[in-house]
């Protein structure tokens, strides 16, 4: 990925990276809930470049920035993130030859910090006293203002974030489900930046006017319902203390609530029974999709995403004994098997 003179050829590098991002497999997972059989259709985003769905957004934002001239060779990439986005910008940014600085709340999993650092990026931890997520954004902005020659992706307000999923994730979901002879009646996704639910939702609504698009958040910390952080939760990557500017709740269907303990138990069950090692937010998305499928009835096809793997959660409660709660759905779920739809149709 270098010119003969040793400098980076960004255009060729971006083309190469596009071959490593997107076109992920879909899993049609059969299960029973209270003896009723359901199938949930899940994009398995673990196969992306760094192992998460955030690669789609990071690559799209940087591609657009090169097109508009917002980023140039030598610019520092500085971003506030809860982890996966930082990993994506670290890997893709370093592949393009950029220094990368990641501002991250200091309560994220240790694995996330180590992975980002291993990719050659600098991690600046921000404590709750320093403002947590909002403090991370403010610190990145302050660095850019002081330093100059800094590109700020601003994932929470970037239209390129939404476009990434409108142009890739949404079309892939519809094409893969149609290859199985079904179309989604609903799509469910946890809201971190909101790019996935807004982008996929926009595309699916253009193709299927009656499809339901449901944002998901922790029942323990209903940020979307309240507009600010309320309570605490353990589903890293979603419900980051505020409603992101790109999220337009009025254009979406009902919010789905999932308890963090239920999400943990579901992720544990997916790993131990089907060998699908996924993160806590993936467990939440699966529970959310099952809830919507139950409401729609008649084995309605519902789609969601497995955003990342379990490997960045090995120091969290994902690998601990989790008590069940009376409102949990995961104990009632019997996982049967899954069918794989290849990503390159």
C-alpha positions as a printed NumPy array, in Angstrom:
array([[  0.   ,   0.   ,   0.   ],
       [  2.911,   2.38 ,  -0.65 ],
       [  4.071,   4.559,  -3.508],
       [  7.495,   3.854,  -4.958],
       [  8.772,   6.891,  -3.022],
       [  7.539,   5.33 ,   0.237],
       [  4.513,   7.572,   0.864],
       [  1.058,   6.051,   1.369],
       [ -1.295,   5.771,  -1.573],
       [ -4.534,   6.526,   0.223],
       [ -6.805,   5.769,  -2.716],
       [ -5.359,   2.297,  -3.248],
       [ -5.403,   1.678,   0.485],
       [ -9.091,   2.616,   0.728],
       [ -9.922,   0.273,  -2.143],
       [ -8.021,  -2.536,  -0.422],
       [ -9.782,  -1.886,   2.887],
       [-13.192,  -2.01 ,   1.217],
       [-12.437,  -5.637,   0.424],
       [-12.196,  -6.304,   4.166],
       [-15.294,  -4.447,   5.321],
       [-18.934,  -5.375,   4.778],
       [-20.532,  -8.214,   2.806],
       [-20.774, -10.133,   6.077],
       [-22.656, -13.44 ,   6.462],
       [-26.209, -13.607,   7.711],
       [-27.256, -16.205,  10.261],
       [-30.818, -17.525,  10.229],
       [-31.052, -18.701,  13.843],
       [-33.879, -21.103,  14.746],
       [-35.054, -21.183,  18.321],
       [-38.057, -21.881,  20.493],
       [-39.561, -19.46 ,  22.977],
       [-42.236, -20.977,  25.233],
       [-42.479, -23.882,  22.737],
       [-43.13 , -21.542,  19.774],
       [-40.53 , -21.786,  17.014],
       [-39.035, -18.541,  15.684],
       [-36.262, -17.632,  13.264],
       [-34.19 , -14.478,  13.748],
       [-32.074, -13.149,  10.876],
       [-28.763, -11.756,  12.082],
       [-25.892,  -9.987,  10.319],
       [-22.698, -11.53 ,  11.712],
       [-20.458,  -8.446,  11.821],
       [-17.587, -10.282,  13.519],
       [-16.124, -10.988,  10.056],
       [-15.304,  -7.313,   9.421],
       [-11.707,  -6.003,   9.337],
       [-11.358,  -5.456,  13.107],
       [-14.251,  -7.709,  14.099],
       [-17.079,  -5.221,  14.564],
       [-19.803,  -3.383,  12.683],
       [-18.02 ,  -0.079,  13.387],
       [-15.581,  -0.782,  10.547],
       [-18.357,   0.101,   8.102],
       [-18.846,   3.537,   9.616],
       [-15.158,   4.326,  10.142],
       [-14.2  ,   3.415,   6.588],
       [-17.119,   5.346,   5.11 ],
       [-16.397,   8.465,   7.164],
       [-12.728,   8.447,   6.153],
       [-13.54 ,   7.74 ,   2.493],
       [-15.947,  10.685,   2.422],
       [-13.424,  12.883,   4.217],
       [-10.768,  12.144,   1.595],
       [-13.257,  12.927,  -1.16 ],
       [-14.151,  16.315,   0.345],
       [-10.61 ,  17.16 ,   1.444],
       [-11.593,  17.265,   5.127],
       [ -8.659,  14.956,   5.876],
       [ -5.233,  15.017,   4.296],
       [ -2.046,  12.978,   4.669],
       [ -0.427,  13.666,   8.016],
       [ -3.624,  14.739,   9.79 ],
       [ -4.226,  13.256,  13.227],
       [ -7.51 ,  11.368,  13.647],
       [ -9.025,  12.166,  17.046],
       [-12.274,  10.569,  18.149],
       [-14.38 ,   9.996,  21.266],
       [-15.671,   6.45 ,  21.558],
       [-16.749,   3.671,  23.893],
       [-14.366,   1.217,  22.225],
       [-15.261,  -0.496,  18.96 ],
       [-15.207,   2.741,  16.962],
       [-11.813,   3.51 ,  18.452],
       [-10.515,   0.133,  17.34 ],
       [-11.866,   0.711,  13.827],
       [-10.379,   4.191,  13.482],
       [ -7.091,   2.981,  14.963],
       [ -6.737,   0.144,  12.452],
       [ -8.059,   1.956,   9.383],
       [ -6.353,   5.22 ,  10.318],
       [ -2.98 ,   3.535,  10.786],
       [ -3.42 ,   1.627,   7.496],
       [ -3.858,   5.029,   5.84 ],
       [ -0.792,   6.406,   7.617],
       [ -2.475,   8.677,  10.178],
       [ -1.617,   9.143,  13.848],
       [ -4.724,   8.268,  15.892],
       [ -5.857,   9.531,  19.301],
       [ -8.818,   7.867,  20.995],
       [-10.638,   9.57 ,  23.888],
       [-12.562,   6.986,  25.886],
       [-14.371,   6.761,  29.244],
       [-12.091,   4.971,  31.68 ],
       [-14.675,   2.332,  32.628],
       [-14.612,   0.532,  29.276],
       [-13.19 ,  -3.004,  29.184],
       [ -9.423,  -3.355,  29.486],
       [ -9.333,  -5.437,  26.288],
       [-10.606,  -2.48 ,  24.252],
       [ -7.827,  -0.241,  25.496],
       [ -5.157,  -2.855,  24.814],
       [ -6.418,  -3.579,  21.304],
       [ -6.44 ,   0.125,  20.404],
       [ -2.927,   0.562,  21.764],
       [ -1.712,  -2.532,  19.935],
       [ -2.856,  -0.905,  16.693],
       [ -0.508,   2.022,  17.261],
       [ -3.062,   4.523,  18.543],
       [ -2.93 ,   6.585,  21.721],
       [ -5.716,   6.163,  24.29 ],
       [ -6.684,   9.127,  26.476],
       [ -8.934,   7.89 ,  29.326],
       [-11.64 ,  10.25 ,  30.581],
       [-13.102,   9.714,  34.04 ],
       [-16.707,  10.21 ,  35.099],
       [-15.58 ,  13.319,  36.996],
       [-14.117,  14.659,  33.746],
       [-17.41 ,  14.161,  31.966],
       [-17.416,  10.558,  30.702],
       [-18.686,  10.392,  27.121],
       [-19.441,  14.095,  26.853],
       [-16.056,  14.842,  28.385],
       [-14.395,  12.586,  25.796],
       [-16.006,  14.54 ,  22.96 ],
       [-15.036,  17.864,  24.533],
       [-11.441,  16.708,  25.059],
       [-11.085,  15.595,  21.426],
       [-12.524,  18.914,  20.228],
       [-10.179,  20.872,  22.501],
       [ -7.177,  18.947,  21.207],
       [ -8.155,  19.686,  17.602],
       [ -8.631,  23.382,  18.297],
       [ -5.249,  23.643,  19.994],
       [ -3.232,  21.397,  17.703],
       [ -4.572,  21.99 ,  14.188],
       [ -4.233,  19.448,  11.347],
       [ -6.679,  17.19 ,  13.181],
       [ -9.609,  15.336,  11.653],
       [-12.583,  14.836,  13.967],
       [-14.928,  12.091,  12.7  ],
       [-17.669,  13.187,  15.136],
       [-19.416,   9.838,  14.77 ],
       [-22.444,  10.862,  16.846],
       [-23.426,  13.592,  14.381],
       [-21.901,  12.387,  11.101],
       [-24.265,  11.873,   8.174],
       [-21.59 ,   9.551,   6.725],
       [-22.241,   7.242,   9.69 ],
       [-25.863,   6.841,   8.607],
       [-24.896,   6.597,   4.93 ],
       [-22.525,   3.702,   5.643],
       [-25.449,   1.539,   6.751],
       [-27.86 ,   2.929,   4.184],
       [-25.472,   1.956,   1.388],
       [-24.141,  -1.342,   2.731],
       [-25.796,  -2.964,   5.762],
       [-29.387,  -2.291,   4.693],
       [-29.025,  -3.581,   1.112],
       [-27.136,  -6.644,   2.343],
       [-29.867,  -7.525,   4.849],
       [-32.618,  -7.294,   2.255],
       [-30.711,  -9.224,  -0.424],
       [-29.713, -12.032,   1.942],
       [-33.2  , -12.426,   3.387],
       [-34.754, -12.41 ,  -0.078],
       [-32.348, -15.168,  -1.069],
       [-34.126, -17.233,   1.596],
       [-37.548, -16.288,   0.26 ],
       [-38.45 , -13.844,   3.062],
       [-38.452, -10.099,   3.671],
       [-37.996,  -8.365,   7.022],
       [-41.133,  -7.296,   8.85 ],
       [-38.942,  -5.493,  11.37 ],
       [-35.355,  -4.505,  12.159],
       [-34.014,  -4.049,  15.698],
       [-30.678,  -2.535,  16.754],
       [-29.179,  -1.112,  19.922],
       [-28.439,   2.6  ,  19.759],
       [-24.89 ,   3.75 ,  20.368],
       [-24.396,   6.461,  17.768],
       [-27.624,   5.407,  16.069],
       [-25.988,   5.05 ,  12.665],
       [-27.044,   1.413,  12.242],
       [-30.722,   1.799,  13.098],
       [-31.076,   5.063,  11.153],
       [-29.185,   3.928,   8.041],
       [-30.626,   0.427,   7.807],
       [-34.035,   1.806,   8.697],
       [-33.964,   4.414,   5.96 ],
       [-33.004,   1.868,   3.316],
       [-35.522,  -0.771,   4.367],
       [-38.327,   1.779,   4.597],
       [-37.615,   2.902,   1.023],
       [-37.921,  -0.704,  -0.151],
       [-40.623,  -1.981,   2.228],
       [-42.991,   0.737,   3.355],
       [-44.553,  -1.336,   6.154],
       [-41.33 ,  -2.532,   7.799],
       [-40.901,  -1.633,  11.469],
       [-37.632,  -0.089,  12.675],
       [-37.02 ,  -0.425,  16.416],
       [-34.222,   1.232,  18.415],
       [-33.084,  -0.721,  21.464],
       [-31.679,   0.441,  24.785],
       [-30.965,  -1.009,  28.255],
       [-33.993,  -1.213,  30.527],
       [-31.571,  -0.337,  33.366],
       [-30.646,   2.993,  31.739],
       [-33.375,   4.316,  29.389],
       [-31.507,   7.183,  27.762],
       [-33.716,   7.32 ,  24.666],
       [-36.828,   7.589,  26.797],
       [-35.433,  10.239,  29.126],
       [-32.94 ,  12.179,  26.98 ],
       [-30.125,  11.794,  29.494],
       [-28.292,   9.172,  31.484],
       [-30.49 ,   7.484,  34.079],
       [-29.156,   4.535,  36.081],
       [-26.304,   2.26 ,  35.053],
       [-25.941,  -0.643,  32.647],
       [-23.346,  -3.129,  31.368],
       [-24.105,  -3.212,  27.632],
       [-20.99 ,  -1.476,  26.374],
       [-21.429,   0.321,  23.061],
       [-25.022,   1.484,  23.461],
       [-26.837,   4.121,  25.543],
       [-23.907,   6.543,  25.831],
       [-25.486,   9.1  ,  28.198],
       [-27.308,  11.206,  25.569],
       [-29.416,  10.921,  22.423],
       [-27.047,  11.301,  19.446],
       [-27.972,  14.098,  16.995],
       [-28.317,  11.653,  14.085],
       [-31.058,   9.699,  15.91 ],
       [-34.537,  10.855,  14.908],
       [-36.852,   9.003,  17.271],
       [-39.965,  10.409,  15.631],
       [-39.114,   8.479,  12.457],
       [-38.676,   5.168,  14.305],
       [-41.046,   2.663,  15.848],
       [-41.351,   1.77 ,  19.52 ],
       [-38.207,   1.595,  21.648],
       [-37.326,  -1.95 ,  22.772],
       [-35.995,  -2.345,  26.328],
       [-33.657,  -5.174,  27.335],
       [-32.189,  -5.738,  30.803],
       [-28.392,  -5.948,  30.765],
       [-28.463,  -9.218,  32.723],
       [-30.796, -10.72 ,  30.136],
       [-28.415,  -9.61 ,  27.376],
       [-25.471, -11.21 ,  29.193],
       [-27.315, -14.499,  29.674],
       [-28.369, -14.542,  26.024],
       [-24.824, -13.886,  24.803],
       [-23.571, -16.674,  27.078],
       [-26.194, -19.06 ,  25.707],
       [-25.378, -18.196,  22.059],
       [-21.724, -19.004,  22.78 ],
       [-22.153, -22.148,  24.867],
       [-24.951, -23.731,  22.825],
       [-24.273, -22.615,  19.242],
       [-20.612, -21.656,  19.399],
       [-21.413, -18.063,  18.468],
       [-19.054, -15.989,  20.598],
       [-20.674, -12.552,  20.54 ],
       [-20.621,  -9.441,  22.704],
       [-23.198,  -8.274,  25.227],
       [-24.916,  -5.869,  22.82 ],
       [-25.421,  -8.8  ,  20.437],
       [-27.221, -10.68 ,  23.183],
       [-29.382,  -7.603,  23.712],
       [-30.155,  -7.33 ,  19.991],
       [-31.159, -10.999,  19.833],
       [-33.489, -10.623,  22.809],
       [-34.952,  -7.471,  21.256],
       [-35.543,  -9.202,  17.925],
       [-37.284, -12.102,  19.692],
       [-39.558,  -9.692,  21.566],
       [-40.584,  -7.939,  18.354],
       [-41.061, -11.276,  16.548],
       [-43.348, -12.446,  19.357],
       [-45.408,  -9.264,  19.087],
       [-45.754,  -9.564,  15.309],
       [-46.643, -13.27 ,  15.46 ],
       [-46.882, -15.863,  12.654],
       [-43.099, -16.319,  12.732],
       [-42.638, -12.816,  11.301],
       [-39.104, -12.36 ,   9.868],
       [-37.161,  -9.962,  12.117],
       [-33.582,  -8.861,  11.424],
       [-30.849,  -7.57 ,  13.719],
       [-27.045,  -7.522,  14.011],
       [-24.358,  -9.21 ,  16.055],
       [-22.158,  -6.132,  16.372],
       [-18.956,  -7.788,  17.607],
       [-17.4  , -10.841,  19.237],
       [-16.991, -11.807,  22.898],
       [-13.214, -11.342,  22.841],
       [-13.309,  -7.748,  24.14 ],
       [-15.46 ,  -8.709,  27.127],
       [-13.36 , -11.377,  28.813],
       [-12.733,  -9.109,  31.821],
       [-16.43 ,  -8.255,  32.217],
       [-19.522,  -9.921,  33.63 ],
       [-19.994, -11.708,  30.304],
       [-17.791, -14.483,  31.69 ],
       [-19.273, -14.499,  35.202],
       [-22.282, -16.254,  36.678],
       [-25.254, -13.996,  35.987],
       [-28.419, -14.315,  38.097],
       [-31.707, -14.475,  36.237],
       [-34.563, -12.052,  36.748],
       [-38.336, -12.591,  36.611],
       [-38.644, -10.319,  33.568],
       [-35.851, -12.   ,  31.589],
       [-36.59 , -13.712,  28.275],
       [-33.312, -15.602,  27.789],
       [-34.144, -18.499,  30.198],
       [-37.197, -19.252,  28.042],
       [-35.18 , -19.428,  24.816],
       [-34.163, -22.811,  23.412],
       [-31.591, -22.389,  20.649],
       [-31.932, -25.016,  17.922],
       [-29.528, -24.344,  15.046],
       [-28.572, -21.78 ,  12.412],
       [-28.209, -21.546,   8.658],
       [-25.541, -19.356,   7.068],
       [-26.226, -17.052,   4.127],
       [-22.885, -16.032,   2.567],
       [-22.057, -12.356,   2.523],
       [-21.198, -12.117,  -1.165],
       [-24.446, -12.762,  -2.994]])
